Amino acid sequence: MSRLFLSPPDVGPRERELLLDAFDSNWIAPLGPHVDAFERELAAFVGVVDAAALSSGTAALHLALVLLGVGAGDDVLVPSLTFAATSNAVTYVGAHPVFLDSEWSTWNLDPALVEEELDARASAGRPQPAAVIVVDLYGQCASWDPILEVCQRHGVPVIEDAAEALGATYKGRAAGSFGALNVFSFNGNKVMTTSGGGMLAGDDAALIARTRHLATQARDPAPHYEHSEIGFNYRMSNLLAALGRAQLEGLPQKVARRRAINAQYRAAFAEAPGIGFLPNAPDGEPTNWLTVITLDDPTPVREHLESLDIEARPAWKPMHLQPVFAQCAMRGGAVAEEIFERGLCLPSGSSMTDADVARVVEAVAEAC
Ligand SMILES: Cc1ncc(COP(=O)(O)O)c(C=O)c1O
């Protein structure tokens, strides 16, 4: 039996067709018509004005902070329960991550803690953070209404890290449309992939135009190479954008399959004592990018799955527990710590067959 991966790429003939189209047209580099089309199509899918295709989600996070003017010495609020890229980007601009705990209902940033932090700063006369990065973890939207309300009240701009959530909704609105700037990732393990890539999207067309400028070494219009500010080499290639267009066409089916897999796991473990799940919050429809179960001790289960060539992974280790961020401020922490101690991500890729899901279910049941 072949190895079952957590979330492998799911590609087919359409990907091959568009990739060969890009290749045969000789638009290998730089940029090209597939990049322009991918940007338009993603912006339309999410319902925002414009989007810039970039080399990674991390590059998109970095540029979002640069574009909002976040700089040395600023504070940026970040959920502790996330992938390191979210908080790494804060340090690239010389700012300090201030970590906040998650809420149980979504496992995302706790709106009550955002309010506590911003209110406390206001009443102490301390500067507000330069931005808040809100993550839609594991393909599920954060509690957007209360978060946006409190951030607006205190005049703090919001960046949405929807790297894991393209295709999810909150109250009918698409993930990746809530921030002043919105980040997507198309790395190899996401619901859709360009092998590596990202997008920065938003409703402010001028900011997205500036994203393209900064991402192409901030080259000024002139026949020679003229630069009046520091830029980056962060654009996506035409070949990868061709792959992305084909993946985006198939995204609804990929999301539907991940939801079906999640439902199969839930049904299989409904009566199993001691197995819980990342909740599907009532305010939205997640993509179920990864199905995450909770157990008293996930380690022996993970090791048993590994012995059967099934990849499973602990939930994200919170940033406030990472040695590299040990000096950073943290508000709360018990929720993120418990999720890390008890969470286990199961294979969830959209190319899994029902038999694959049954193989995982059987292995988990044996180990339990
Ligand atoms: C929450 C989150 N933010 C940011 C990123 C970074 O994206 P990339 O790997 O495309 O740089 C990822 C994925 O890797 C992620 O899961």
The ligand as an SDF file (V2000), in Angstrom:
LIG
                    3D

 16 16  0  0  0  0  0  0  0  0999 V2000
   -1.2430   30.3890    8.1300 C   0  0  0  0  0  0  0  0  0  0  0  0
   -0.1600   30.4730    7.0940 C   0  0  0  0  0  0  0  0  0  0  0  0
    0.3910   31.6690    6.8490 N   0  0  0  0  0  0  0  0  0  0  0  0
    1.3510   31.8160    5.9270 C   0  0  0  0  0  0  0  0  0  0  0  0
    1.8200   30.7490    5.1890 C   0  0  0  0  0  0  0  0  0  0  0  0
    2.9610   30.9640    4.2630 C   0  0  0  0  0  0  0  0  0  0  0  0
    2.6990   30.6600    2.9550 O   0  0  0  0  0  0  0  0  0  0  0  0
    3.9110   30.2000    1.9750 P   0  0  0  0  0  0  0  0  0  0  0  0
    4.3150   28.8300    2.3850 O   0  0  0  0  0  0  0  0  0  0  0  0
    3.2670   30.2560    0.6250 O   0  0  0  0  0  0  0  0  0  0  0  0
    4.9950   31.1900    2.1180 O   0  0  0  0  0  0  0  0  0  0  0  0
    1.2430   29.4770    5.4010 C   0  0  0  0  0  0  0  0  0  0  0  0
    1.6300   28.2710    4.6320 C   0  0  0  0  0  0  0  0  0  0  0  0
    2.6830   27.8490    4.4120 O   0  0  0  0  0  0  0  0  0  0  0  0
    0.2610   29.3300    6.4020 C   0  0  0  0  0  0  0  0  0  0  0  0
   -0.2630   28.1260    6.6630 O   0  0  0  0  0  0  0  0  0  0  0  0
  1  2  1  0
  2  3  1  0
  2 15  2  0
  3  4  2  0
  4  5  1  0
  5  6  1  0
  5 12  2  0
  6  7  1  0
  7  8  1  0
  8  9  2  0
  8 10  1  0
  8 11  1  0
 12 13  1  0
 12 15  1  0
 13 14  2  0
 15 16  1  0
M  END
$$$$
